[in-house]
Amino acid sequence: MPADAASLIVDANAPPITRALAQFVAVHSSRGWDDGVEREAMRTVLNWIGCAIGAARHPAAVAALAAINELGPSAQATVLGRSERVDMASAALVNGITSHTFDFDDTHLKTIIHPGGPVASAALALAEHMGASGRQFVDALVLGADVACRVGGAIYPDHYDRGWHITGSTGMLGAAAACARLLGLDVERTTMALGIAASQPIGVREQFGSMTKALHPGAAARAGLTAALLARHGYTASPRALEAPRGLMQTYSTKWDWSVVTDALGQRFEIADNTYKPFACGIVIHPSIDGCVQIATAHRLRADDIERIELRVHPLVLELTGKKTPRSGLEGKFSVYHACAAAIIFGQAGEAEFSDAVVARPDVVALRGRIGAMVAGDIGEDAADVTIHCRDGRRLQVFVAHSLGSLERPMTDADLERKFHGLVDPVLRAARATQLIGACRTLADAPDVRALAALARA
């Protein structure tokens, strides 16, 4: 026994969280929520599909499909934005990867989980194979996102602070829940599906800035789908796999708040708080980018006008995005210095501004060298204080209390559609993108999700 094992703090009397979630997933009524939840589910689907199609030709997608093809997959489900059809587990994997590759996906801000990647990727792959209706898919998405975000909320931030990528390490639970719902599993077998998934958390933050970060939601999608299929055929797991002293939550965190999982379960739905990124990078950089764009736009600043930029930011900004000299576009997404420099020069921070070429541009490199960032204890995660000192002596300052894309300043439907076109038009052309937007809007009424999947195929 390790010397400190006796002092390990556990809760031996934790409530039956695994079974409570299984009961919720298995028996909650179809469309058992208000119009606001339903609307956000559709927006989540639209954003998720757009991000996945946009990255369909990225080297990460090409490499992943090359590996999958060595396994000889059967054609069961669509790879979004491509012509290939592969087995449903592999489709869940690749679509989860591509939906996160650009770091442009949805974010549940209370937990910084990206629920669309793992949950929607697993659910669509299975739903397509089954010929499920749009209503069945949307129900599964809402319930699966709730499971992932509630469990994540109960262990955040300790679990994340330890180095886990919480999208991957809770996403497999949401994916399992969504797939169990689609399969019509009863409470007992849904409990088993969650239990099987609980032994498959994936993703550590050391991988941020590499292709493997995007593997996390994809692998979580595949793991959750596999867990549900195993449970369907009688595979068993501990019915206390989440809450037991040696279960997922108490093993991977020293903080667990059971009430976050159970409070208003079935009455309040976490997908209602989902948000969407206007900038293609880590969410913690968004307030700084927003402030820089606001000042540069209002005063028509060019890079040469700027002597230096001072950022006061939350501690997570430098912890997660403190790379001073990124060497690639992926690393640029984890550099507050690059993100702000590119945003000022180009007036935006979409995927194009995080290309390898832009990261290496001399004017971008020069400007980011004049940007300083310091941690400020009074700055929240969604805030930033930006000051630009101009060569002509002007001192321009803005405090961003809530960045664009937050719950307080959400992206509108029109914003999301522009973003969707920007991602999808280069892959499938504008006319198809417009058709897909319409299909996402009316998805809940679709008799078969295969029509949506066909529209999303190249």
N, C-alpha and C positions, 0 to 999 in steps of 0.2 A: 504493500500500500504506500503511495506517495506520502511524504511527510505532511503535506497540507491537506490530504484528503478528508481528514476528520473535521476540518474547519470549513469545508465546502458548504456554502449556504444553498439549501434546496427547499422546495415546498412539496412535502410529501402528500399534502392534502389538496393539491390543485384540483379545481373543478374539471369535469369531463369535457374539455374543450374539443377534442377530436370528434367525439360523438355529437356534440352540440352543433358543430359545423356541418357534419354529415347529415344530421336531421334537417337542418336549414336547406342544404343543397338539394336533398332528395324530395322534400315535400312542399317547399315554398311554391306558391301558385304562379303560373305563367303570367308574365306581365304584371306581377304583384308589386308595382311601384308607380310613382306619379310621373307626369309628363316630363318633368325636369330630368329625372333619371333616364328615361327613355331617350330624350334628346342627346344627353351626354354619351350614351352608349353608341348612338349613330355617329356622333362626332369622333369618338374614339376609333371606331371602325374606319372612318374616312381617313383620319390621320395615320393610322397604322398601315393601311393598304398603300397610301401614298408614299410613306417612308420606305416600305418594303420594295415597291416597284422602282422607286428612285435609285435604290442601291442594287438593283438586279444584275447590273453588269460590273459591279465593283469586283476587284480581285479577290475579296473575301468570299463573295458568292461563287465565283468561278472555281476557287480552290475547294470550297466545301462540296460543290457538285461533283468535281473530279473525284474526290474521295468517296462520295456516296455511290457514284457509278461503278466503282471497283467492287461494290457489294452486290451489283446486279439487281437494283430495286425494281419492283413491279410498279406499273402505272396506276396509282390509286388516287393521287391528289396533285394539285397544281403548285408549281413554284411561281409565285407572283412575279409578273414582269418578264417571264421567260417562256419558251415553248415546251420545256421539259415537264413531264409528269413523273413523279416518283412515288415510292411507298409513303403512306401517310405519316409515319414517324419521321422520315427524312424531310418531307415537306414541312412539317412542324419545325424541324431543326433549321432548315435553310430560311424559311420565312421569318423565323425568330431572329436569325442572324441579320438578315437584310433590313429588318424593321429597326434595328438598333445600330447598324453600321455607321450611319451619318450622325448619330447622337441627336436626332431631330424628332424623337418620338415623344409620346405622352408622358406626363409625370404627375403622380399623386404626391403633392408637395409635403403632406404631413409625414410621409415615409421615404420620399424620393424614390419610390418604386415606379417602374415603367410597366404598368400592368398589361398594356396591349400586346407587347412582344410575346411573352410566354403564354398568356391566356388565349388571345385571339388566334395565334398561330396554331396552337394545338386544336382549338375548337373548330376552326375552318377546315383543317385537314381531315378531321374525323367527320365533320358534318358533310363535306363534299363526298367522301367515300360512302357515307350512309344515305345520301340524298335527303338530308334533313331540311326542314323548312327554315326560312329566315327567322321566324319567331323562335324556333328551338335554338338557333344559333345565338340570337340576341339574349335570350334567357340565360343560356350557359355563360355568355360573356359577363353579364352583370353579376351573376352569382359567383363565378370564378374570380373576378376582380375583387369582390368583397372578401373572399377567403384570403387571398394573397395580402391585401392591404390591411385587413384586421390583424392577421398574425404578425405582419411586419410592424404595425403600429404598436403591438404589445411588447416588442423587443427592441424597437428603435429608441434612441440612437446607439445604445451600447453594442448591439450586434454589428452595426455598420462601423462604429469606431474601432472594433476589433479587427477590421479589415475585410469583412464579408461584403460582397456586392449583393445588396439586399434584393435586387430584381431577380437574380438567379437563385438565391437561397430561400426565397419564399414563392417565387413564380411557379415552381413545380407543383406547389400545393394548389394554386389557382388553376393551373392547367389540369390537374387531376380532378378538381371539383367540376370544372366546366365539362370535361369529357365524361365524367360519371353521370352528370345531368343529361347529356346527350344520349348516353347509352341506357338511360332509364334505370340505373342501379338503385336498389332499395337502400335503406339507411345502413344496414349491416355492411353491405358491399361497398357503399360510399365511404364508410368508416375505414374499411380495408384499403381503399384506393388512397385516401389521405395518409394512412399509415405507411403504405409502400412508398409514396412520394416523399414522406418525411425522412427517409433514409437516403435521399438523393439531392441534398442541397448542393448548389454549384456556384463557384465564382468568388475570387478574391480580388481585392482592389489593386493589387500589384500589377494586374494585367491591364489597367487603364492606360490608354495610349497605344495599345496593340490591337490586332484583329481579334484576339481572344476575349476582349471585353464583350464584343457582340456575340460570341459563342454562348455567353451565359444565359440570356433569355431564350436562345434557340435550344440549347441543351435542356433548359428547364421545361420548355414546351414538349420536347420529345420525352423527357422523363415522366411528366405528368400524364401524357397520353398513354405511355406504356404502363404506368401504374394503374390507370383505370381499366385497361384491357386485361391486365393480370387479375385484378379484383373481379372483373366480370366472369372470369373462368375459375374462380374459387381460390385464388392465391390469397394467403392470409398475412396479417401484420398485427402488431400490438394495437389494441383499440385505444391506447393512451399514448400513441407515438408522439403527439405534440407536447402534452403537458407533463408527462411523467418526469421524475427527477433525472432520469437518464434519457429523456426524450429530446426532441429537436429544440424546443424553446429554452429549456433550462440548461441544456448542454452548450448552446451557441450564444448564450447571453447571460449576464448577471442581472439583467433587468427583465422582468416579465410582469405585465399588467393584464391579468386575465379579463378585467372588466372592459378593456379595449376591444376584446374579441366578442364579448357577449352583450354589451350595452346596445340596446335598440337593434339587435340582430333581427333582420327581416323587416325593420321599419325605416332605418336609415341606410343608405347604400353608398359605399365609398366611391363608386364611379361617378357620382354626382359632383365630387370634388376633383375630378381629373382635369388636368390642364395640358396645354399644347405649346410647343416651343416655337417662337419666332426666329430663334437663332440656332444654328446647327452645332451645338456644343453643350458641355456640361451646364446644368441649370444654375450652378452657383456663380457662373460668370455673367449671367444675363443682366443683372442690375448694372454692372460696370459697363457692359456694351451699350445698354439702353442709355445710360448717362452720357457716354461719349457721343453716341449718335445724336442725342438731343442737342448737345452743345454745338457739335460740328455743323449740324443742319441749320440751327437757328442763326448761327453766326457765319455760315458759309466758309468754314475753315478748311484750309488745305494742310497737308502734313508739314509743309515748309513754314507755315505760320506758327507752328507750335514749338515752344522751347522745351517744355516738359509737361508731363501729366502725372498728377498725384491721385492715387486711389486709396480710400479708406474702406476696408472690406471685412467681412466676417472671417473668422479663422479658417473655415473650410475652404475658402477660395485659394489660399496659399498652400494648404495641405493637399488639395486635389488638383489645382491648376497653376502651380507655381513654377512651371518650366520656363526658364528665361530664354533658352535658345533651342526651341523645338526644331527637329530635323526632318519632320514629315508632316503631312496634313493631319494624320491621326494624332501625333503629338501636339500639333497646333490647337486641337480641340481641348487640350489640357494645359493651355498657356493663356492666362488672363492677359498677358502682355501682347501676344500675337492677336488674340481676339479683338482687343480694343484698338490696336493699330490698324488691323484690316478693316474694322468697322468704320473707322474715321476716313480711311482712304477710299473705300468703296461705298460707304453710306449704308451698308448692310452687313450681315454675317450669316449668309446662307452657306450651303455646302460648297459652292465655288470658292468662297473666301477661305476655306480650309483645305485647299488642294496643296499638293507638294510644291507646285510652282509658285503659288502665292506665299507660302511659308518662306521660300527662298528669295523672293523679290527684294532687291536692294532698298527700295523706299519703305517697304514694310519692316524689314530688318532694322533700318535706321530709326524709324519711329518707335518701334517697340523698345529699343535701347534707351529711349528718353521717357519711358514709363516706369514709375515706381509704385509699389503697392505695399501698404502696411496694414497689419491687423488692428482693428479697433473693437474694443469690448462692447461698445454701445451700438454696434451695427448688427442688424439681424441678418438671417440667411437670405432673405429676399430683398435686401437693401444694399446700397453703396453710396459713398460720397465721392463725387468726381470733381476734381479741380484741374483746369487746363490753363497753364501759364503761356501766354503768347509772346512772340518775339517783340511785338510792339508795346509791351507792358501791360496789356489787358490780363485780368485774372477772372476767368469764367468758371462758375461753380454751379453744380446741381446736385441735390440730394434725391436719390431714387428710393422712395419708401417701399414701393412695390413695382417690380419690373413688368414690362409688357409680357403678356402670356400668363400672368398670375391670376388667382381667383379674383383679386381686386381689380385687375385690368385685363380681363380675358380676351383672347383672340375671338373675333366675331366669326360668324359663318362665312362671310365674304373673305376674311383674312385666311381662314382655313382652305377655302377653295382656291385662292391665289397660290397658297403654299402647295396645294395638291397639284395644280397645273405646272408649277415650277419643277416639281419632282417627276411627274408622270409624263408630261408632254415629250421630253427628249427620248423616252423609252417607247411609249405607245402612241404618241401623237395626240394633239389637242382634242380631236373629235372623240376619240375613245375615252380620254380623260373625262370629258363632259358626260359621256354615257355612264361612266363609273360613278361619278358624283351623284347622278340621278339614282343609280342602283343602290348606293349606300343610303340615300335618303329614304328609300322605300323598302329597305331590306326586311323589316319586320313583317311586311305583307307578302314577301316572295314565297311562292310555294316550294322552291328548291334552291338552295344556295349555289348549286352548280352553275346557274346563270351568271351569278356574280363572279365566280371563279373563272368562267370562260371569258368574261370581259377583261379580266385582269391578266390573261395569258397573252404572251407575245405571238 
